[in-house]
């Protein structure tokens, strides 16, 4: 904070276990990553190299080193995990993660269908080596999962060893916990929160209205993901009531 202002909510500090912001890097250059970190470092907790971009990103090791030097964990998109899995290359995936020195992985099944017990088995195996984030929900907008099933899947994945479960929304915020318009499936979200601890969920919320919804529902230290790099500072201001959308959230009435 550059100056003092009363009635500003208390944000958790790094290293955080809640109030996490996960940023999606879909192909920033090394210099862009350096520039991003120069303003974002206090506020970004995780960086995801979206879907399969890491495979085609030039100078990947150098880029990962930039984040590592600033103590920002990086993980690769869940779609890449699924791409290895569908090719029967799980062992190769684990070897690649180890080779690149990654400490986090995402396990998902949004693009392929695998038995849930099998998915939990992969979580268990990976959790012995790295911190696992597992994504729940389909990338297929026509595949509607009822609330009780979301809860069942999330519980099982946390028990299998996931540190956090990620509520699927894609980078556009128009599937999973959202309708195709981007509107929050409020009943689904509130039902999930009756059974799953808030601090164990990362809500993918790339759109401003979605971020505001979760800030109003859960407070300034809600875990949010799939944030675009250029939206990181605006989000932090929004979290503490310094944007019109949340201006009155923390004022004494």
C-alpha positions as MATLAB code, in Angstrom:
seq = 'XXXXXXXXXXXXXXXXXXXXXXXXXXXXXXXXXXXXXXXXXXXXXXXXXXXXXXXXXXXXXXXXXXXXXXXXXXXXXXXXXXXXXXXXXXXXXXXXXXXXXXXXXXXXXXXXXXXXXXXXXXXXXXXXXXXXXXXXXXXXXXXXXXXXXXXXXXXXXXXXXXXXXXXXXXXXXXXXXXXXXXXXXXXXXXXXXXXXXXXXXXXXXXXXXXXXXXXXXXXXXXXXXXXXXXXXXXXXXXXXXXXXXXXXXXXXX';
ca = [
       0.000    0.000    0.000;
       1.376    3.417   -0.942;
      -0.642    5.358    1.631;
      -3.120    4.844    4.446;
      -6.892    4.914    4.082;
      -9.404    3.815    6.730;
     -12.054    1.165    6.162;
      -9.888   -0.900    3.840;
     -10.276   -4.662    4.410;
      -7.248   -6.624    5.580;
      -5.722   -8.658    2.780;
      -3.737  -11.783    3.497;
      -0.027  -11.523    2.757;
       2.254  -13.829    0.788;
       2.759  -16.686    1.108;
      -1.028  -16.921    1.230;
      -3.212  -19.932    1.807;
      -6.362  -17.957    1.053;
      -7.011  -14.800   -0.887;
      -5.031  -16.388   -3.714;
      -4.871  -14.869   -7.176;
      -3.954  -17.210  -10.012;
      -2.936  -15.476  -13.245;
      -3.159  -17.101  -16.649;
      -0.145  -16.514  -18.869;
      -1.122  -17.478  -22.407;
       2.185  -16.637  -24.040;
       3.821  -13.549  -22.583;
       7.394  -12.981  -23.680;
      10.205  -13.117  -21.137;
      10.378   -9.318  -21.100;
       6.612   -9.083  -20.680;
       6.854  -11.488  -17.741;
       9.570   -9.315  -16.178;
       7.443   -6.204  -16.667;
       4.398   -7.972  -15.225;
       6.289   -9.102  -12.127;
       7.633   -5.585  -11.562;
       4.131   -4.413  -10.643;
       2.322   -7.649   -9.796;
       4.713   -9.573   -7.529;
       3.008   -8.694   -4.210;
      -0.381   -9.796   -5.503;
       0.145  -12.823   -7.740;
       0.329  -16.202   -6.010;
       0.287  -18.656   -8.902;
       0.880  -18.423  -12.643;
      -0.644  -20.932  -15.022;
       0.827  -21.344  -18.485;
      -2.561  -21.837  -20.118;
      -3.662  -25.084  -21.763;
      -0.782  -26.397  -23.929;
       1.089  -23.137  -24.489;
       4.138  -24.326  -22.574;
       4.961  -26.837  -25.315;
       5.286  -24.136  -27.961;
       6.657  -21.284  -25.830;
      10.223  -20.373  -26.912;
      12.874  -20.209  -24.185;
      10.569  -21.894  -21.685;
      13.314  -22.598  -19.140;
      14.409  -18.971  -19.157;
      10.828  -17.859  -18.650;
      10.285  -20.282  -15.772;
      13.506  -18.980  -14.220;
      12.122  -15.432  -14.197;
       9.125  -16.559  -12.160;
      11.244  -18.788   -9.897;
      13.636  -15.921   -9.104;
      10.631  -13.998   -7.816;
       9.212  -16.932   -5.816;
       6.114  -17.209   -7.994;
       5.073  -20.839   -8.522;
       4.193  -21.828  -12.077;
       2.154  -24.758  -13.293;
       1.028  -25.975  -16.690;
      -2.568  -26.015  -17.885;
      -4.706  -29.046  -17.139;
      -5.354  -29.548  -20.848;
      -1.677  -30.429  -21.252;
      -1.989  -33.063  -18.521;
      -4.946  -34.518  -20.416;
      -3.000  -34.458  -23.697;
      -0.281  -36.613  -22.099;
      -2.857  -38.873  -20.464;
      -4.878  -39.621  -23.592;
      -1.625  -40.688  -25.252;
      -0.816  -43.056  -22.348;
       2.113  -40.870  -21.331;
       1.502  -40.246  -17.618;
       5.028  -41.315  -16.637;
       6.450  -39.027  -19.306;
       4.324  -36.185  -17.930;
       5.712  -36.669  -14.428;
       9.246  -36.847  -15.830;
       8.694  -33.599  -17.764;
       7.347  -31.836  -14.655;
      10.382  -33.018  -12.704;
      12.781  -32.046  -15.480;
      11.457  -28.481  -15.527;
      11.575  -28.215  -11.738;
       7.850  -27.526  -11.362;
       6.405  -27.743   -7.860;
       2.725  -27.522   -8.830;
       0.577  -29.429  -11.314;
      -3.021  -29.241  -12.436;
      -5.037  -32.430  -12.855;
      -8.194  -32.079  -14.904;
     -10.609  -34.070  -17.016;
     -12.458  -31.255  -18.769;
     -11.593  -32.432  -22.288;
     -11.449  -36.209  -21.833;
     -13.603  -38.721  -20.016;
     -11.874  -40.881  -17.447;
     -13.383  -42.709  -14.459;
     -13.270  -40.429  -11.437;
     -11.540  -43.061   -9.336;
      -8.776  -43.102  -11.958;
      -8.469  -39.307  -11.822;
      -8.157  -39.483   -8.022;
      -5.483  -42.121   -8.485;
      -3.425  -39.711  -10.581;
      -3.907  -37.045   -7.908;
      -2.612  -39.445   -5.255;
       0.435  -40.360   -7.335;
       1.327  -36.772   -8.172;
       0.723  -35.502   -4.633;
       3.713  -37.599   -3.518;
       5.963  -35.369   -5.636;
       4.297  -31.959   -6.121;
       1.422  -29.786   -4.931;
      -1.718  -30.748   -6.828;
      -4.475  -28.452   -7.965;
      -7.383  -30.381   -9.454;
     -10.018  -28.912  -11.697;
     -13.659  -29.921  -11.471;
     -16.125  -29.295  -14.293;
     -16.377  -29.859  -18.030;
     -15.283  -27.593  -20.870;
     -18.373  -28.777  -22.751;
     -21.110  -26.192  -22.168;
     -23.756  -28.820  -22.889;
     -22.500  -31.037  -20.066;
     -24.362  -29.826  -16.977;
     -23.153  -31.322  -13.699;
     -25.706  -31.185  -10.846;
     -24.626  -29.508   -7.583;
     -24.511  -32.745   -5.564;
     -22.072  -34.183   -8.120;
     -19.797  -31.123   -7.989;
     -19.643  -31.547   -4.211;
     -18.990  -35.270   -4.465;
     -16.174  -34.787   -6.969;
     -14.556  -31.947   -5.021;
     -14.622  -33.868   -1.754;
     -13.061  -36.937   -3.340;
     -10.277  -34.936   -4.993;
      -9.402  -33.096   -1.799;
      -9.289  -36.415    0.021;
      -7.060  -37.847   -2.722;
      -4.477  -35.148   -2.073;
      -5.423  -31.986   -3.956;
      -4.363  -28.846   -2.134;
      -7.116  -26.871   -3.871;
      -9.966  -27.701   -6.204;
     -10.488  -25.356   -9.138;
     -14.033  -24.612  -10.289;
     -13.939  -24.783  -14.089;
     -14.864  -21.779  -16.219;
     -12.317  -21.816  -19.084;
     -10.376  -18.671  -19.884;
     -13.541  -17.000  -21.228;
     -15.708  -17.641  -18.152;
     -18.640  -19.178  -20.013;
     -18.875  -22.823  -18.898;
     -18.870  -24.797  -15.667;
     -19.942  -22.521  -12.825;
     -21.188  -19.979  -15.380;
     -23.868  -19.906  -18.042;
     -22.834  -19.299  -21.648;
     -23.559  -15.584  -21.080;
     -20.983  -15.479  -18.260;
     -23.701  -15.235  -15.596;
     -22.875  -17.068  -12.376;
     -24.851  -20.205  -11.590;
     -25.577  -18.811   -8.158;
     -27.506  -21.799   -6.828;
     -24.654  -24.121   -7.801;
     -21.987  -21.923   -6.181;
     -23.928  -21.498   -2.946;
     -24.693  -25.215   -2.776;
     -20.992  -26.044   -3.191;
     -20.128  -23.693   -0.327;
     -22.409  -25.574    2.052;
     -20.103  -28.598    1.813;
     -16.672  -27.505    0.562;
     -14.512  -25.073    2.581;
     -14.199  -21.740    0.806;
     -10.442  -21.646    1.389;
     -10.026  -24.885   -0.573;
     -11.679  -23.612   -3.764;
     -10.146  -21.480   -6.501;
     -12.967  -19.949   -8.523;
     -12.013  -19.286  -12.137;
     -13.325  -15.762  -12.682;
     -11.840  -14.038  -15.729;
     -14.663  -11.496  -16.072;
     -14.992   -8.444  -13.808;
     -18.657   -9.125  -12.963;
     -17.713  -12.660  -11.889;
     -14.936  -11.357   -9.648;
     -17.305   -8.846   -8.047;
     -19.847  -11.595   -7.399;
     -17.351  -13.714   -5.465;
     -15.951  -10.735   -3.581;
     -19.433   -9.822   -2.404;
     -20.287  -13.420   -1.546;
     -17.028  -14.517    0.101;
     -15.097  -11.359    0.986;
     -11.865   -9.800   -0.198;
      -9.800  -12.923    0.489;
     -11.634  -15.278   -1.831;
      -9.424  -17.394   -4.115;
      -9.748  -16.322   -7.761;
      -8.179  -17.731  -10.904;
      -7.778  -17.305  -14.664;
      -7.017  -13.626  -14.184;
      -5.424  -11.932  -17.195;
      -2.024  -10.357  -16.410;
      -3.250   -6.858  -17.248;
      -6.233   -7.344  -14.897;
      -4.159   -8.240  -11.823;
      -3.764   -4.703  -10.427;
      -7.392   -3.777  -11.226;
      -8.504   -6.921   -9.390;
      -6.453   -6.057   -6.318;
      -8.067   -2.610   -6.207;
     -11.468   -4.240   -6.645;
     -10.730   -6.655   -3.782;
     -10.318   -3.796   -1.296;
     -13.186   -1.563   -2.396;
     -11.257    0.865   -4.566;
     -13.325    0.370   -7.698;
     -16.875    1.503   -8.311;
     -18.202   -2.069   -8.393;
     -17.095   -2.729   -4.787;
     -16.864    0.844   -3.513;
     -19.439    0.421   -0.729;
     -18.600   -3.152    0.298;
     -16.438   -2.235    3.295;
     -17.685    1.210    4.313;
     -19.261    1.604    7.733;
     -22.914    2.367    7.220;
];
